[in-house]
Amino acid sequence: MNHAMIIGATGITGGYILRDLAARPGWKVTGLCRRPPGESGPNVRWIGVDLLDKADAKAKLGGLADITHIFYCGFLPLGPDELHLPANGNVAANLALLANAVEPVEAASKGLAHIQVMQGTKYYGSHIGAFKTPAKEDDPRHMAPNFYFDQQDYVAGLQAGKSWTWSCLRPHTVMGFNIGNPLNLLAGLAVYAAISKELGLPLKFPGLEAHYRSVYQVTDAGLLARAAHWAATTPACANQAFNITNGDFFRWESLWPRIADLFDMKAGPVQTIDLVAFMADKGPLWQRMVEKHDLMPVPFEKAANWGFGNYVFKATWDQMSDTTRARKLGFTECFDSEERILEQLAELKRARFVP
């Protein structure tokens, strides 16, 4: 029996990995988070732990002696609207999240086989400005700070001379259904479209004109979960990083009219707005929509994070990752991103998250 420990198991990435592994024969899962959801399954248990408290982490995790795989999906932003990779003030905290979870388990679990760290294209400086595209895993690093560098160096250093192996995965804009997660662009798109329609407006693109026309990429959350299992259990993947995306690229200018069609709306032009400011007064409207359309009772503050939307839609440069390394070693799953985003938005409608 493989026993996976997932740090950040209530987020989009960690949640999808948890459900994927728990459904596989021969796997059980322990999820770590500050506030466990209280629900579990036959192969799932939760541990509430403050990973910034080294003593608390050691007390609660030091007895886990049968962990075989660790999946790190944690992230500590500076604040709700500071979702870009933070400056050097947050590097130590994000490194502590990883180290405080790994060290007591690595010491106790003699059968540990693999530690995986979830990263992203911010490793290449995608949050700073234009970077070399398509980005490859061994491209030179940009000027520090970047806590992805520190986390990867920490795991690689810890592994030296050990029998277990490590991997790092680098997705871009993970698209999945997860309520209350600040890094959820899919929910933001759906809520923005629903509110625009309720107000009788066309679906205008709220970001920059240059972003609307730039090359973009996304990673389906289910695909990423399957890639995580693959990289953690395939010997040829040992001690390497992998770009994981849907495998294609698109431009919002081609997808936007199709999103409008899905919501039975007219597509409007680009109209750059500050989503945080313009959505600040929409809570009462959202509550009326929930009652009017018999939607899921999701509070407006948990339905979408407008700061993340501002961050995503401000980039004026191409976002492109090369996934050749993963394909050569056997992970060939892919999606047509435009089609998959439309499918996912339709899933949100069927789930009554939006009308």
C-alpha positions in Angstrom: 0.0 0.0 0.0 1.4 3.4 -1.0 0.7 6.2 1.4 0.7 9.7 0.0 1.0 12.8 2.2 -0.3 15.9 0.4 0.5 19.4 1.7 -2.1 22.0 0.6 -4.7 19.3 0.0 -7.7 21.6 -0.1 -6.4 23.7 -3.0 -7.1 23.1 -6.6 -3.9 21.2 -7.3 -3.7 19.4 -4.0 -7.4 18.5 -4.0 -7.3 17.0 -7.5 -4.2 15.0 -6.6 -5.8 13.8 -3.4 -9.0 12.6 -5.2 -6.9 11.0 -8.0 -4.7 9.0 -5.7 -7.5 8.0 -3.4 -9.3 6.4 -6.3 -6.4 4.3 -7.4 -6.0 0.8 -6.1 -3.1 0.4 -3.6 -3.1 4.0 -2.4 -4.2 5.8 0.7 -3.9 9.5 1.3 -3.2 11.9 4.3 -4.1 15.5 3.5 -2.5 18.4 5.4 -4.1 21.8 5.8 -4.7 24.4 8.5 -8.5 23.7 8.7 -9.4 20.1 7.6 -12.7 20.0 5.7 -14.1 17.3 8.0 -14.9 14.9 5.2 -13.0 11.8 4.4 -13.3 8.6 2.5 -12.1 5.0 3.0 -8.6 5.9 1.8 -8.4 9.5 3.0 -7.7 11.1 6.4 -6.9 14.7 7.4 -4.4 16.3 9.7 -4.9 19.9 10.8 -1.4 21.5 11.2 0.3 24.9 11.2 3.3 24.2 9.0 4.8 27.6 10.0 5.0 26.2 13.5 7.9 23.8 13.4 7.1 22.3 16.8 3.4 21.7 15.8 4.5 20.1 12.6 6.9 17.8 14.3 4.4 16.8 17.0 1.6 16.0 14.5 3.7 14.5 11.6 6.6 12.8 13.4 4.6 9.7 13.9 3.9 9.1 10.2 6.2 6.2 9.7 4.6 4.7 6.6 4.6 7.6 4.1 5.9 6.6 0.7 5.2 9.7 -1.3 5.0 13.4 -0.4 3.3 15.9 -2.7 3.9 19.5 -1.8 1.2 21.9 -3.2 1.5 24.6 -0.6 1.7 28.3 -1.2 1.7 31.4 1.1 0.9 34.7 -0.7 1.6 38.0 0.9 -2.1 38.7 1.0 -5.4 38.1 -0.9 -4.4 40.4 -3.7 -0.7 39.6 -3.7 -0.9 36.5 -5.8 2.2 37.0 -7.9 5.4 35.4 -6.6 6.2 37.5 -3.5 9.5 39.3 -2.9 12.2 38.1 -0.5 10.0 38.7 2.6 8.0 35.6 1.8 10.8 33.2 0.6 11.6 32.1 4.1 8.0 31.4 5.0 7.3 29.4 1.8 10.5 27.4 2.4 9.5 26.7 6.0 6.1 25.4 4.8 8.0 22.7 2.8 10.8 21.9 5.2 8.6 21.7 8.3 6.3 19.2 6.6 9.1 17.1 5.0 11.7 16.8 7.7 9.7 14.9 10.4 8.2 12.6 7.9 11.5 12.0 6.0 13.1 11.0 9.3 10.2 8.7 10.4 9.3 7.0 7.1 12.0 4.6 6.2 10.1 3.5 3.1 9.9 7.0 1.6 10.2 6.7 -2.2 9.5 10.2 -3.6 9.0 13.9 -2.8 7.3 16.1 -5.4 7.2 19.9 -5.3 4.6 21.7 -7.3 6.0 24.9 -8.9 4.9 26.8 -12.0 6.1 29.0 -14.8 6.9 31.7 -12.4 10.1 29.7 -12.0 11.0 31.2 -15.4 10.0 34.7 -14.4 6.6 34.7 -16.1 5.3 37.0 -13.3 8.1 39.6 -13.9 8.0 40.2 -17.7 8.8 38.6 -21.0 10.9 35.4 -20.7 12.5 33.0 -23.2 9.7 31.0 -24.9 9.0 28.2 -25.1 10.5 27.8 -21.6 12.5 24.6 -21.0 13.2 23.1 -17.6 16.9 23.7 -17.6 16.7 27.4 -18.7 18.9 29.7 -16.6 17.2 31.1 -13.6 16.3 34.8 -13.4 17.6 37.0 -10.6 16.5 35.9 -7.2 14.4 36.0 -5.0 12.1 33.2 -6.1 11.0 30.7 -3.5 10.7 28.0 -6.2 14.5 28.1 -6.5 14.9 27.7 -2.7 12.4 24.9 -2.5 14.0 22.9 -5.3 17.5 23.4 -4.0 16.3 22.3 -0.6 14.8 19.1 -1.8 17.7 18.3 -4.1 20.1 18.9 -1.2 18.1 16.8 1.2 17.9 13.9 -1.2 21.7 13.6 -1.8 22.8 10.2 -0.9 19.3 9.0 -0.1 17.3 6.2 -1.7 14.2 8.3 -2.4 13.9 10.6 -5.4 12.3 14.0 -6.1 10.5 15.8 -8.9 9.2 19.3 -9.6 6.2 20.0 -11.8 5.6 23.4 -13.5 2.1 23.9 -14.7 0.6 27.2 -15.8 -2.8 28.6 -14.6 -4.4 25.4 -13.3 -8.0 25.2 -14.4 -10.3 23.2 -12.1 -13.5 23.5 -10.0 -12.5 24.4 -6.4 -14.6 26.8 -4.4 -12.8 29.4 -2.3 -9.3 29.0 -3.8 -7.6 32.2 -4.6 -5.8 30.9 -7.6 -8.9 29.9 -9.5 -9.2 31.6 -12.8 -12.0 29.3 -14.0 -14.4 30.4 -11.2 -13.5 34.1 -11.9 -14.3 33.7 -15.6 -17.6 32.1 -14.8 -18.7 34.7 -12.1 -17.6 37.6 -14.3 -19.6 36.4 -17.2 -22.6 35.7 -15.1 -22.6 39.1 -13.5 -22.1 40.8 -16.8 -25.1 39.0 -18.2 -27.2 39.8 -15.2 -26.4 43.4 -15.7 -27.4 43.2 -19.4 -23.9 43.8 -20.6 -21.9 42.2 -23.4 -19.0 40.0 -22.3 -16.1 42.5 -22.5 -12.6 41.3 -21.9 -11.5 43.0 -18.6 -7.7 42.7 -19.1 -5.1 44.5 -21.3 -5.4 44.6 -25.1 -1.9 43.1 -25.3 -2.8 40.2 -23.1 -5.9 39.6 -25.1 -3.7 39.0 -28.2 -0.8 37.3 -26.6 -0.1 33.6 -26.6 -1.4 31.8 -23.5 -1.5 28.3 -22.0 -3.3 26.5 -19.2 -3.2 23.2 -17.4 -6.2 21.1 -16.7 -6.3 20.2 -13.0 -7.2 16.5 -13.7 -4.4 16.2 -16.2 -2.0 17.7 -13.7 -3.0 15.2 -11.0 -2.4 12.3 -13.4 1.0 13.8 -14.3 1.8 14.1 -10.6 1.2 10.4 -10.1 3.2 9.6 -13.3 6.2 11.7 -12.3 6.2 10.3 -8.7 6.1 6.6 -9.7 8.1 6.5 -13.0 11.8 5.8 -12.3 13.0 7.7 -15.4 11.5 10.9 -13.9 13.8 10.8 -10.9 15.4 14.1 -9.8 14.0 16.2 -12.6 11.6 19.1 -13.3 8.8 18.8 -15.8 6.7 21.4 -17.5 3.1 20.2 -17.5 0.4 22.0 -19.5 -2.4 20.9 -21.8 0.2 20.8 -24.5 -1.1 23.6 -26.7 -1.4 27.4 -26.8 -4.2 29.8 -27.5 -5.1 33.5 -27.6 -8.0 34.9 -25.6 -9.1 36.8 -28.7 -10.1 33.5 -30.3 -11.6 32.0 -27.2 -13.5 35.0 -25.8 -16.4 35.0 -28.4 -16.9 31.3 -27.7 -17.1 31.9 -23.9 -19.7 34.6 -24.7 -21.7 32.1 -26.8 -21.6 29.6 -24.0 -23.3 32.1 -21.7 -25.7 33.2 -24.5 -24.1 36.7 -24.6 -22.7 39.0 -27.1 -18.9 39.3 -27.1 -17.8 42.9 -26.3 -14.5 44.6 -27.0 -11.6 44.8 -24.7 -12.4 47.2 -21.8 -9.6 47.1 -19.2 -10.9 47.5 -15.7 -9.6 46.9 -12.2 -11.6 43.8 -11.3 -11.1 44.3 -7.5 -12.5 47.8 -7.7 -15.4 47.0 -10.0 -16.5 43.9 -8.2 -16.3 45.4 -4.7 -20.0 46.3 -4.7 -21.3 43.2 -6.4 -21.9 41.1 -3.3 -25.6 42.0 -2.9 -26.2 41.4 -6.7 -24.6 38.0 -6.4 -26.8 37.0 -3.5 -29.9 38.0 -5.5 -28.6 35.9 -8.4 -28.1 32.9 -6.1 -31.7 33.1 -4.9 -33.1 34.0 -8.3 -31.4 31.2 -10.2 -31.3 28.6 -7.4 -27.5 28.5 -7.4 -25.1 26.9 -5.0 -25.0 29.0 -1.8 -21.5 30.2 -2.3 -20.7 33.6 -0.6 -19.5 36.2 -3.0 -16.1 36.5 -1.3 -15.5 32.8 -1.9 -16.9 32.7 -5.4 -13.9 34.3 -7.1 -10.7 36.2 -6.3 -10.5 39.3 -8.4 -7.0 40.1 -7.5 -5.9 36.9 -9.3 -7.9 37.9 -12.4 -6.1 41.3 -12.4 -2.8 39.5 -12.2 -3.5 37.0 -15.0 -4.9 39.5 -17.4 -2.2 42.2 -17.0 0.7 40.2 -18.7 1.6 41.6 -22.1 4.0 38.8 -23.0 3.6 35.3 -24.4 3.3 32.4 -21.9 4.7 29.2 -23.5 6.2 26.1 -21.9 7.9 23.3 -23.7 6.5 19.9 -22.6 8.9 17.8 -24.7 10.7 16.3 -21.7 7.5 14.8 -20.2 6.3 13.5 -23.6 9.6 11.8 -24.3 9.4 10.0 -20.9 5.9 8.8 -21.5 3.4 11.4 -20.3 1.5 12.2 -23.5 -1.9 13.2 -22.2 -3.1 16.5 -23.7 -6.2 18.7 -24.2 -7.4 21.2 -26.7 -7.4 24.1 -24.2 -10.2 26.1 -25.8 -12.5 23.1 -25.9 -11.5 22.0 -22.4 -12.1 25.5 -20.9 -15.5 25.6 -22.5 -16.3 22.1 -21.2 -15.2 23.2 -17.7 -17.3 26.3 -17.8 -20.3 24.2 -18.9 -19.6 21.9 -15.9 -19.9 25.0 -13.6 -23.2 25.8 -15.1 -24.5 22.3 -14.7 -23.4 22.3 -11.1 -25.4 25.5 -10.5 -22.4 27.5 -9.5 -23.4 30.0 -12.1 -26.7 30.3 -14.1 
